[in-house]
Amino acid sequence: MSRPTQVVVALPTARPRPLTGCRDEDEGNPPAVADATGLPATDAGTAPDHHMAITAAADRQATADHARLVTYNTLTGGIDADSRERRRLGQLDFLASLDADVIALQELRRWEEGGWDRLWQAANALGMVPLPPVLSRRGRGNHLALLYRPTTVRVGDYDADLVQGAFYHGAGRARLSIKDQPLLTVLITHLSYLGGAERYAEAQWLTGYGDTYESNPQRVVLAGDLNTIGAHDREPDWNLIPANLQSRHRHITPEGTFGDTDRRAIQLLAAAGFRDPFDVLGQAPPRTAGYWSEAERVDHRSDFILVNRHVTGDIAAASVHDTEATRSLSDHVPVVVDLAPPVP
């Protein structure tokens, strides 16, 4: 296996840690899919509670030759203001149950402490290997990381500073061979929360990967918290949150009032060739955020694994794990996409 040439993490003394006992009460149940309101989409319409209805697509289990990718915003690294780490340990326990080949993590605040000790704890708990983290130089230490399963993934190359500090949180790029599928370029990022204009500028850096790039028709996925709703998601009622927080999400009208959601970043990525697996599969897009804080209780999407046109035909399943247990672990819930081998 080729190794990344950049080394920005120090390997501490190996301390494998067993999985904790903080497991999902609904362990064993498949994930559920909801519409953009956060309520489950059923044959009879939207149900009046948050117990997600299970769909056939979400229930589909990955076969042995499928590649499973996960993205997850951990909320300050799973560490609370009082330095308790119950959430972080529970997150590792839950992520282990997904049996993913590749996991993109965001908001790894304080994980750099102790020579990135928490990153190596996560790797040991998940049976995975971390690539050098993407350092969030502007974003209050909300670093990013990409972990891969060494038994199923080979690393071709890796760049932990793809945009050379231009993004609020940073961006990285790995080229991976997963379960003998053709080479896959995996982009990881966490787009700016400050507003649509900065997200749009960041998205402009990524559009080249939507199709043939540098004379190479790369197979590309883009994983992370994009801080925007989907290009075709229904309009949330942003008036439910305080006006001083609405600027993160909405256009300002010529009259100086808030208008519709600022979707320019996701629309730009879609125009460049990136596709949303939920759209491709004809599934109602589930919420991934909006249930945590009383100040921002508007169910909406924020987390995505997008694919470019060279991967669209390989999407086998897409799901969001939205349960009472996962909602207790972070202000975001995990997104999972399974890719089947391309048809010859």
Secondary structure, 3 states (H helix, E strand, C coil): CCCCCCCCCCCCCCCCCCCCCCCCCCCCCCCECECCCCCEEECCEECCCCCCCCCHHHHCCCCCCCEEEEEEECCHHHCCCCCCCHHHHHHHHHHHHHCCCEEEEECCCCCCHHHHHHHHHHHHHHCCEECCCECCCCCCCCCEEEEECCCCEEEEEEECCCCCCCCCCCEEEEEEEECCCCCEEEEEEECCCCCHHHHHHHHHHHHHHHCCECCECCCEEEEEECCCCCCCCCCCCHHHCCHHHHCCCEEECCCCCEEEECCHHHHHHHHHCCECHHHHHCCCCCCCECCCCHHHCCCECCEEEEECCCCHHHEEEEEECCCHHHHCCCCECCEEEEECCCCC
